[in-house]
Amino acid sequence: MEIRMRPIGVVHSPYKKPEDAPPQGGETVSRIEIFEEFKEGLRDLEGFSHLHIIYWLHRSKGYSLLVRTPWDTRLHGVFATRSPRRPNPIGYAVVELLAVEGKVLVVRGLDAIEGTPVLDVKPYFSGIDAKPHARAGWFEEIETREKGDRKRAP
């Protein structure tokens, strides 16, 4: 089976190389230019505060099934991480929508670099998308350990 996709837009970001982008986007403001043929699909988007952005990690080279993350020195399966080095280099972020300017979305929190192809945009629905009882596996151990370290710190 072959899956074919085509981008609906492109990211304009202050970051030119993958190593320049902060993990998980931080407070970075980026612009997502939607191609003219898809502009009409932005109708009614301005009423949403957050969006799901799905994009292609076009500068990712190869993949590893076991990876280390910035938060942990142990190896984890790539599907238990957000590593960009994946069999299908698909990126995903929930971003804050700051403005819709014609065919451009101004967003905060996107960790994509300049020229990243955008595959899809979806509105974030807090009543559907938020999962208050979700667990974060190995990452919860890291958070618990860090909280304990802060409590012991003077």
Phi, psi and omega in degrees: 000137176241137177247129179241135177228157172227144183292150175258351181185188183216147179272137169247114189227154175289349183263128183261334182234148180307321182290346179279333186283135178289146177301136178064016170086327180056224182262012182301134174258126179233166177239134177249112179271118178271133181296147186311318184293346180249001185305319182299335178292350179276352182306133178075005181285334186297343179279355181264144179271333184222154181226154167266129177243127178246127186217166183259125180279076190294344179257002178289135182244113177067187178209162175229138178280339174240129185222159170254147180252167176296344185261349187207141180273348180283154175282140176228153173297139184305329181282353175258014180224178174248028180302140176284345181271084188235159177304320172242105188285071179261127176260153183214137177211147167260121185238159174273129177273116180269325182194154169245115182243088184066245180259018181243131174260125175262120187229158175240136174101015180266128182264016180279155181262170178307132176087002181296127177289132178263129182265327182196157175228132178224146177287147176270126177248111184299324181292338180255315189278329181286131179236088187298338181257015179295145177253153183242027173047229184302331182294329177297325177298319180296312180300317180297316179298316181295319178298319178297319179296320180293324180294326181279341183290143180291000000 
